[in-house]
Amino acid sequence: MKIIVATRNKGKVDEFQAMLGRLGYEVESLLDYETAPETDETGSTFEENAELKSREAAAYFGHSVLSDDSGLEVDALNGAPGVYSARFAGEDKSDEANNALLLEKLADVPAEQRTARFVCALSLAKPSGETLTVRGTMEGTIGFELKGANGFGYDPLFIIPSLNQTAAELTKTEKAAISHRGQALQKLEQALTTFLGA
C-alpha cells in the first residue's frame, strides 16, 4: 500500500521511509512529483499546518497523504521558533542560519534555562478530507555549540539529557526510537489500518 508524504525535505522523507517501510508501506513524497503544489503554512499551530498540507495534497493526488509540521519550542524564547522553525532566520530556510540565530538569541541564557522540545504533528488525510492527526514530543536542552553530523535542522544543538548526546550524534535508528516524529508515528501506527480501512 502506498502513502504519499507531503514534503520535499529529504531528511524527513528518509525518516518516513525508514519508519513506514518497516510497516510494509511504499512511501513517495513531493520529491517524486515536481509539479505538485506546496501548501502555504498559515496555521498558528503545528496541528493546523499539518492538516492544511495533508488535506490539500490528498485532494490534489486523490490518494491518502501524510504530512507533518514539526519544529522546536524553546522555553527561554517563549516557545519560539515554534511553527516558524524552518524559516526562523528567513524564507530561504537555511539550517546553518537558523542554528546561528538560535545560538545568538540564547547567548546569555545559562544551561539550566535552555530547556526545549521538538514537536511533531502528523496528519493523515483521505481524498474525502477526513483526517487523523497526532502529536509527538521529545524533551531536551539547547547546547552551546553544534555537535554531530547526523540528522538535520536543529539536531546538532538539541541535547537529549538522558544520553548526553545531541540528536545529530545519534544513528537514524537510535533517533527514530525516541524522536518526536517517532513518537507521533507510533501513535499514528496504532490507528493507521483502521483509518485507512486496510
MIDOSE-1310 file (N, C-alpha, C; in nm, 2 decimals, decimal comma, always signed):
residues 198
mkii	+0,08/-0,12/+0,00/+0,00/+0,00/+0,00/+0,09/+0,12/+0,00; +0,04/+0,23/-0,07/+0,13/+0,35/-0,09/+0,07/+0,46/+0,00; +0,17/+0,53/+0,06/+0,14/+0,66/+0,12/+0,23/+0,77/+0,06; +0,17/+0,88/+0,03/+0,24/+0,99/-0,02/+0,27/+1,09/+0,10
vatr	+0,39/+1,13/+0,11/+0,43/+1,22/+0,22/+0,45/+1,36/+0,16; +0,37/+1,45/+0,22/+0,37/+1,59/+0,16/+0,48/+1,67/+0,21; +0,60/+1,64/+0,16/+0,72/+1,72/+0,20/+0,83/+1,70/+0,09; +0,91/+1,81/+0,07/+1,03/+1,80/-0,01/+1,16/+1,80/+0,07
nkgk	+1,14/+1,79/+0,20/+1,26/+1,78/+0,29/+1,32/+1,64/+0,29; +1,43/+1,63/+0,23/+1,50/+1,49/+0,21/+1,52/+1,42/+0,35; +1,56/+1,50/+0,45/+1,58/+1,44/+0,58/+1,45/+1,38/+0,63; +1,34/+1,45/+0,62/+1,21/+1,39/+0,67/+1,17/+1,27/+0,58
vdef	+1,19/+1,28/+0,45/+1,15/+1,17/+0,36/+1,22/+1,04/+0,40; +1,35/+1,06/+0,43/+1,43/+0,94/+0,47/+1,38/+0,88/+0,60; +1,34/+0,97/+0,70/+1,29/+0,92/+0,82/+1,16/+0,84/+0,80; +1,07/+0,90/+0,72/+0,94/+0,84/+0,70/+0,95/+0,71/+0,62
qaml	+1,04/+0,70/+0,53/+1,06/+0,58/+0,45/+1,11/+0,47/+0,54; +1,20/+0,50/+0,64/+1,25/+0,40/+0,73/+1,14/+0,35/+0,82; +1,06/+0,45/+0,87/+0,96/+0,41/+0,97/+0,84/+0,34/+0,90; +0,79/+0,39/+0,79/+0,67/+0,34/+0,73/+0,71/+0,21/+0,64
grlg	+0,83/+0,21/+0,60/+0,88/+0,09/+0,52/+0,87/-0,03/+0,60; +0,90/-0,03/+0,72/+0,90/-0,15/+0,81/+0,76/-0,20/+0,83; +0,66/-0,11/+0,81/+0,52/-0,15/+0,83/+0,46/-0,20/+0,70; +0,55/-0,20/+0,59/+0,50/-0,25/+0,46/+0,44/-0,15/+0,37
yeve	+0,46/-0,02/+0,40/+0,41/+0,08/+0,31/+0,51/+0,13/+0,21; +0,47/+0,15/+0,09/+0,56/+0,22/-0,01/+0,54/+0,37/+0,01; +0,65/+0,44/+0,02/+0,65/+0,58/+0,05/+0,70/+0,66/-0,07; +0,61/+0,75/-0,11/+0,65/+0,85/-0,21/+0,64/+0,99/-0,14
slld	+0,70/+1,09/-0,21/+0,70/+1,22/-0,15/+0,68/+1,32/-0,26; +0,68/+1,45/-0,23/+0,67/+1,56/-0,33/+0,80/+1,56/-0,41; +0,90/+1,50/-0,36/+1,03/+1,49/-0,44/+1,00/+1,41/-0,57; +0,90/+1,32/-0,56/+0,87/+1,23/-0,68/+0,77/+1,30/-0,77
yeta	+0,72/+1,42/-0,73/+0,62/+1,49/-0,81/+0,66/+1,64/-0,82; +0,74/+1,67/-0,91/+0,80/+1,80/-0,92/+0,69/+1,91/-0,93; +0,58/+1,89/-1,00/+0,48/+1,99/-1,03/+0,37/+2,00/-0,92; +0,38/+1,91/-0,82/+0,28/+1,92/-0,71/+0,29/+2,05/-0,63
petd	+0,18/+2,11/-0,60/+0,19/+2,24/-0,53/+0,23/+2,22/-0,38; +0,29/+2,32/-0,33/+0,32/+2,32/-0,18/+0,22/+2,41/-0,11; +0,18/+2,37/+0,00/+0,08/+2,44/+0,08/+0,14/+2,55/+0,16; +0,08/+2,67/+0,16/+0,12/+2,78/+0,25/+0,09/+2,74/+0,39
etgs	+0,19/+2,75/+0,48/+0,17/+2,71/+0,62/+0,11/+2,83/+0,70; -0,02/+2,85/+0,69/-0,08/+2,97/+0,75/-0,14/+2,94/+0,89; -0,13/+2,82/+0,94/-0,18/+2,78/+1,07/-0,10/+2,84/+1,18; -0,17/+2,85/+1,30/-0,10/+2,90/+1,41/-0,04/+2,79/+1,50
tfee	-0,08/+2,67/+1,47/-0,03/+2,55/+1,55/+0,03/+2,45/+1,45; +0,11/+2,36/+1,51/+0,17/+2,25/+1,42/+0,06/+2,17/+1,37; -0,05/+2,14/+1,45/-0,16/+2,06/+1,40/-0,23/+2,12/+1,28; -0,26/+2,25/+1,29/-0,33/+2,32/+1,18/-0,25/+2,32/+1,05
nael	-0,12/+2,34/+1,06/-0,04/+2,33/+0,94/-0,03/+2,19/+0,88; -0,02/+2,09/+0,97/-0,01/+1,95/+0,92/-0,14/+1,92/+0,85; -0,26/+1,96/+0,90/-0,39/+1,93/+0,84/-0,41/+2,00/+0,71; -0,36/+2,13/+0,71/-0,37/+2,21/+0,58/-0,30/+2,13/+0,47
ksre	-0,18/+2,09/+0,50/-0,09/+2,03/+0,40/-0,15/+1,89/+0,36; -0,19/+1,81/+0,45/-0,24/+1,68/+0,41/-0,37/+1,68/+0,33; -0,46/+1,77/+0,38/-0,59/+1,78/+0,31/-0,57/+1,83/+0,16; -0,49/+1,93/+0,15/-0,47/+1,99/+0,01/-0,40/+1,89/-0,08
aaay	-0,30/+1,82/-0,03/-0,23/+1,72/-0,11/-0,32/+1,60/-0,14; -0,40/+1,56/-0,04/-0,48/+1,44/-0,07/-0,59/+1,47/-0,18; -0,64/+1,60/-0,17/-0,74/+1,64/-0,28/-0,67/+1,64/-0,41; -0,54/+1,69/-0,42/-0,47/+1,70/-0,54/-0,44/+1,57/-0,60
fghs	-0,39/+1,47/-0,52/-0,35/+1,34/-0,56/-0,46/+1,24/-0,58; -0,57/+1,27/-0,50/-0,68/+1,17/-0,50/-0,63/+1,04/-0,43; -0,54/+1,06/-0,33/-0,48/+0,95/-0,26/-0,45/+0,99/-0,12; -0,44/+0,89/-0,03/-0,41/+0,92/+0,11/-0,27/+0,99/+0,12
vlsd	-0,26/+1,10/+0,20/-0,14/+1,17/+0,21/-0,11/+1,19/+0,36; +0,02/+1,18/+0,39/+0,07/+1,20/+0,53/+0,15/+1,33/+0,52; +0,12/+1,42/+0,62/+0,21/+1,54/+0,62/+0,25/+1,56/+0,77; +0,36/+1,63/+0,79/+0,39/+1,67/+0,92/+0,42/+1,82/+0,93
dsgl	+0,40/+1,87/+1,04/+0,46/+2,00/+1,07/+0,53/+1,99/+1,20; +0,65/+2,02/+1,20/+0,73/+2,00/+1,32/+0,83/+2,11/+1,34; +0,87/+2,12/+1,47/+0,97/+2,23/+1,49/+1,01/+2,23/+1,64; +1,08/+2,33/+1,67/+1,14/+2,34/+1,80/+1,08/+2,45/+1,89
evda	+1,05/+2,42/+2,01/+1,00/+2,52/+2,11/+1,10/+2,53/+2,22; +1,15/+2,66/+2,23/+1,25/+2,69/+2,33/+1,18/+2,77/+2,44; +1,19/+2,72/+2,56/+1,12/+2,78/+2,68/+1,17/+2,93/+2,70; +1,30/+2,95/+2,69/+1,36/+3,08/+2,72/+1,31/+3,18/+2,61
lnga	+1,27/+3,13/+2,50/+1,22/+3,22/+2,39/+1,07/+3,22/+2,38; +1,00/+3,18/+2,49/+0,85/+3,18/+2,49/+0,80/+3,09/+2,39; +0,86/+2,98/+2,36/+0,81/+2,88/+2,27/+0,86/+2,90/+2,12; +0,93/+3,01/+2,10/+0,99/+3,03/+1,96/+1,10/+2,93/+1,94
pgvy	+1,14/+2,90/+1,82/+1,08/+2,94/+1,69/+0,94/+2,88/+1,66; +0,90/+2,77/+1,72/+0,77/+2,71/+1,70/+0,74/+2,68/+1,56; +0,62/+2,73/+1,51/+0,58/+2,69/+1,38/+0,66/+2,76/+1,27; +0,75/+2,86/+1,31/+0,84/+2,92/+1,22/+0,98/+2,86/+1,22
sarf	+0,99/+2,74/+1,28/+1,13/+2,68/+1,29/+1,21/+2,67/+1,16; +1,14/+2,63/+1,05/+1,22/+2,61/+0,93/+1,26/+2,75/+0,87; +1,19/+2,85/+0,90/+1,22/+2,98/+0,84/+1,26/+3,09/+0,95; +1,31/+3,04/+1,06/+1,35/+3,12/+1,18/+1,44/+3,24/+1,13
aged	+1,54/+3,21/+1,05/+1,63/+3,31/+1,01/+1,60/+3,37/+0,87; +1,48/+3,34/+0,82/+1,45/+3,39/+0,68/+1,38/+3,29/+0,59; +1,32/+3,33/+0,49/+1,25/+3,25/+0,40/+1,33/+3,15/+0,32; +1,46/+3,16/+0,32/+1,55/+3,07/+0,24/+1,57/+2,94/+0,31
ksde	+1,52/+2,93/+0,43/+1,52/+2,80/+0,51/+1,65/+2,74/+0,52; +1,75/+2,81/+0,58/+1,89/+2,75/+0,59/+1,91/+2,70/+0,74; +1,94/+2,57/+0,75/+1,97/+2,51/+0,88/+2,08/+2,59/+0,95; +2,19/+2,62/+0,87/+2,30/+2,69/+0,93/+2,26/+2,83/+0,99
anna	+2,18/+2,90/+0,91/+2,14/+3,03/+0,96/+2,05/+3,02/+1,08; +1,96/+2,92/+1,08/+1,87/+2,90/+1,19/+1,94/+2,87/+1,32; +2,04/+2,78/+1,31/+2,12/+2,74/+1,42/+2,20/+2,86/+1,48; +2,26/+2,94/+1,38/+2,34/+3,05/+1,43/+2,25/+3,15/+1,50
llle	+2,13/+3,18/+1,45/+2,04/+3,27/+1,51/+1,99/+3,22/+1,65; +1,97/+3,09/+1,66/+1,93/+3,04/+1,79/+2,04/+3,05/+1,89; +2,16/+3,02/+1,85/+2,27/+3,04/+1,95/+2,29/+3,19/+1,99; +2,27/+3,28/+1,89/+2,28/+3,42/+1,92/+2,17/+3,46/+2,02
klad	+2,05/+3,42/+2,00/+1,94/+3,46/+2,09/+1,95/+3,40/+2,23; +2,02/+3,29/+2,24/+2,04/+3,22/+2,37/+2,18/+3,25/+2,43; +2,25/+3,34/+2,37/+2,39/+3,36/+2,41/+2,41/+3,39/+2,56; +2,31/+3,46/+2,62/+2,33/+3,49/+2,77/+2,24/+3,40/+2,86
vpae	+2,19/+3,30/+2,80/+2,10/+3,21/+2,88/+2,18/+3,09/+2,93; +2,18/+3,07/+3,07/+2,26/+2,96/+3,13/+2,20/+2,83/+3,09; +2,28/+2,73/+3,11/+2,25/+2,59/+3,07/+2,12/+2,54/+3,13; +2,09/+2,57/+3,26/+1,97/+2,51/+3,32/+1,84/+2,58/+3,27
qrta	+1,86/+2,69/+3,20/+1,74/+2,76/+3,15/+1,72/+2,74/+3,00; +1,80/+2,64/+2,94/+1,79/+2,62/+2,79/+1,70/+2,50/+2,76; +1,60/+2,48/+2,84/+1,51/+2,37/+2,81/+1,43/+2,39/+2,68; +1,40/+2,28/+2,61/+1,33/+2,29/+2,48/+1,27/+2,16/+2,45
rfvc	+1,19/+2,16/+2,34/+1,14/+2,03/+2,30/+1,11/+2,04/+2,15; +1,13/+1,92/+2,08/+1,09/+1,91/+1,94/+0,95/+1,86/+1,95; +0,87/+1,92/+1,86/+0,73/+1,88/+1,85/+0,70/+1,84/+1,70; +0,62/+1,73/+1,69/+0,58/+1,69/+1,55/+0,43/+1,66/+1,55
alsl	+0,36/+1,72/+1,47/+0,22/+1,69/+1,44/+0,21/+1,62/+1,31; +0,15/+1,50/+1,31/+0,13/+1,42/+1,19/-0,01/+1,42/+1,15; -0,04/+1,45/+1,03/-0,18/+1,44/+0,98/-0,19/+1,35/+0,86; -0,28/+1,25/+0,87/-0,30/+1,16/+0,75/-0,44/+1,20/+0,70
akps	-0,45/+1,23/+0,57/-0,58/+1,27/+0,51/-0,62/+1,18/+0,40; -0,75/+1,16/+0,39/-0,80/+1,08/+0,28/-0,85/+1,19/+0,17; -0,86/+1,15/+0,05/-0,91/+1,24/-0,05/-1,05/+1,31/-0,01; -1,12/+1,24/+0,07/-1,25/+1,29/+0,12/-1,24/+1,41/+0,21
getl	-1,12/+1,43/+0,26/-1,09/+1,54/+0,35/-1,09/+1,50/+0,50; -1,13/+1,37/+0,52/-1,12/+1,32/+0,66/-0,97/+1,31/+0,70; -0,94/+1,35/+0,83/-0,81/+1,35/+0,87/-0,79/+1,28/+1,01; -0,67/+1,23/+1,03/-0,63/+1,17/+1,15/-0,50/+1,24/+1,19
tvrg	-0,50/+1,31/+1,31/-0,39/+1,39/+1,35/-0,34/+1,36/+1,49; -0,21/+1,34/+1,50/-0,15/+1,30/+1,63/-0,03/+1,39/+1,65; +0,02/+1,40/+1,78/+0,13/+1,48/+1,82/+0,23/+1,40/+1,90; +0,36/+1,42/+1,87/+0,47/+1,36/+1,95/+0,57/+1,47/+1,99
tmeg	+0,63/+1,45/+2,10/+0,73/+1,54/+2,15/+0,86/+1,47/+2,20; +0,97/+1,54/+2,20/+1,09/+1,50/+2,26/+1,15/+1,61/+2,33; +1,17/+1,59/+2,46/+1,22/+1,69/+2,55/+1,38/+1,69/+2,55; +1,43/+1,81/+2,57/+1,58/+1,82/+2,57/+1,62/+1,96/+2,61
tigf	+1,75/+1,99/+2,58/+1,80/+2,12/+2,61/+1,88/+2,17/+2,49; +1,91/+2,30/+2,48/+1,99/+2,35/+2,37/+2,13/+2,37/+2,41; +2,22/+2,31/+2,33/+2,36/+2,32/+2,37/+2,42/+2,46/+2,33; +2,55/+2,47/+2,35/+2,62/+2,59/+2,32/+2,70/+2,59/+2,19
elkg	+2,71/+2,47/+2,14/+2,78/+2,45/+2,01/+2,72/+2,33/+1,93; +2,75/+2,33/+1,80/+2,70/+2,23/+1,72/+2,78/+2,10/+1,74; +2,71/+1,99/+1,76/+2,78/+1,86/+1,77/+2,70/+1,75/+1,69; +2,78/+1,67/+1,62/+2,72/+1,56/+1,54/+2,70/+1,59/+1,40
angf	+2,71/+1,49/+1,32/+2,70/+1,51/+1,17/+2,58/+1,44/+1,11; +2,50/+1,37/+1,20/+2,38/+1,31/+1,15/+2,26/+1,41/+1,17; +2,14/+1,37/+1,12/+2,03/+1,45/+1,14/+2,03/+1,58/+1,05; +1,94/+1,67/+1,08/+1,92/+1,79/+1,01/+1,85/+1,89/+1,10
gydp	+1,83/+2,01/+1,05/+1,77/+2,12/+1,12/+1,85/+2,15/+1,25; +1,77/+2,15/+1,36/+1,84/+2,19/+1,49/+1,90/+2,07/+1,56; +1,90/+1,95/+1,50/+1,96/+1,83/+1,57/+2,09/+1,85/+1,63; +2,19/+1,93/+1,56/+2,32/+1,94/+1,62/+2,33/+2,02/+1,75
lfii	+2,22/+2,10/+1,78/+2,22/+2,18/+1,90/+2,13/+2,11/+2,01; +2,04/+2,02/+1,97/+1,94/+1,96/+2,07/+2,00/+1,85/+2,14; +2,02/+1,86/+2,27/+2,08/+1,76/+2,36/+1,97/+1,68/+2,43; +1,98/+1,55/+2,42/+1,89/+1,46/+2,49/+1,96/+1,43/+2,63
psln	+1,91/+1,49/+2,74/+1,98/+1,48/+2,87/+2,01/+1,34/+2,91; +1,92/+1,24/+2,89/+1,94/+1,10/+2,94/+2,06/+1,04/+2,87; +2,09/+1,09/+2,75/+2,20/+1,03/+2,67/+2,32/+1,12/+2,67; +2,31/+1,24/+2,71/+2,41/+1,34/+2,70/+2,47/+1,35/+2,56
qtaa	+2,39/+1,34/+2,46/+2,43/+1,35/+2,32/+2,32/+1,44/+2,25; +2,37/+1,50/+2,14/+2,27/+1,57/+2,06/+2,20/+1,48/+1,96; +2,09/+1,52/+1,91/+2,01/+1,44/+1,82/+2,09/+1,41/+1,69; +2,19/+1,49/+1,66/+2,28/+1,47/+1,54/+2,39/+1,37/+1,57
eltk	+2,41/+1,33/+1,70/+2,51/+1,23/+1,73/+2,45/+1,09/+1,73; +2,32/+1,08/+1,72/+2,26/+0,95/+1,72/+2,25/+0,89/+1,58; +2,24/+0,76/+1,58/+2,22/+0,70/+1,45/+2,07/+0,72/+1,41; +2,04/+0,69/+1,29/+1,90/+0,71/+1,25/+1,80/+0,62/+1,33
teka	+1,85/+0,50/+1,36/+1,77/+0,40/+1,44/+1,75/+0,45/+1,58; +1,86/+0,50/+1,64/+1,85/+0,55/+1,78/+1,76/+0,67/+1,79; +1,77/+0,76/+1,69/+1,69/+0,88/+1,69/+1,54/+0,84/+1,67; +1,51/+0,75/+1,57/+1,37/+0,71/+1,54/+1,30/+0,65/+1,66
aish	+1,38/+0,59/+1,75/+1,32/+0,52/+1,87/+1,27/+0,62/+1,97; +1,33/+0,74/+1,97/+1,29/+0,84/+2,08/+1,24/+0,97/+2,02; +1,25/+1,00/+1,89/+1,23/+1,13/+1,84/+1,08/+1,17/+1,84; +1,05/+1,30/+1,83/+0,92/+1,35/+1,83/+0,84/+1,29/+1,71
rgqa	+0,91/+1,27/+1,59/+0,85/+1,21/+1,48/+0,82/+1,06/+1,50; +0,92/+1,00/+1,57/+0,90/+0,86/+1,60/+0,78/+0,84/+1,70; +0,77/+0,93/+1,80/+0,66/+0,92/+1,89/+0,53/+0,94/+1,82; +0,52/+1,04/+1,74/+0,40/+1,07/+1,67/+0,36/+0,95/+1,57
lqkl	+0,46/+0,89/+1,51/+0,43/+0,78/+1,42/+0,38/+0,66/+1,49; +0,44/+0,64/+1,61/+0,39/+0,52/+1,69/+0,24/+0,54/+1,72; +0,20/+0,66/+1,76/+0,06/+0,69/+1,78/-0,03/+0,67/+1,65; +0,03/+0,72/+1,54/-0,04/+0,71/+1,41/-0,05/+0,56/+1,38
eqal	+0,05/+0,48/+1,40/+0,06/+0,34/+1,36/-0,06/+0,26/+1,43; -0,09/+0,30/+1,55/-0,20/+0,23/+1,63/-0,33/+0,25/+1,56; -0,35/+0,36/+1,49/-0,48/+0,39/+1,43/-0,48/+0,38/+1,28; -0,36/+0,36/+1,22/-0,34/+0,37/+1,08/-0,43/+0,27/+1,00
ttfl	-0,43/+0,14/+1,03/-0,50/+0,05/+0,94/-0,65/+0,07/+0,96; -0,70/+0,10/+1,08/-0,84/+0,13/+1,09/-0,89/+0,25/+1,01; -0,80/+0,35/+1,02/-0,84/+0,48/+0,95/-0,84/+0,46/+0,80; -0,74/+0,38/+0,75/-0,73/+0,36/+0,60/-0,82/+0,25/+0,55
ga	-0,88/+0,18/+0,65/-0,97/+0,07/+0,61/-0,89/-0,05/+0,55; -0,77/-0,07/+0,59/-0,69/-0,18/+0,53/-0,71/-0,30/+0,61
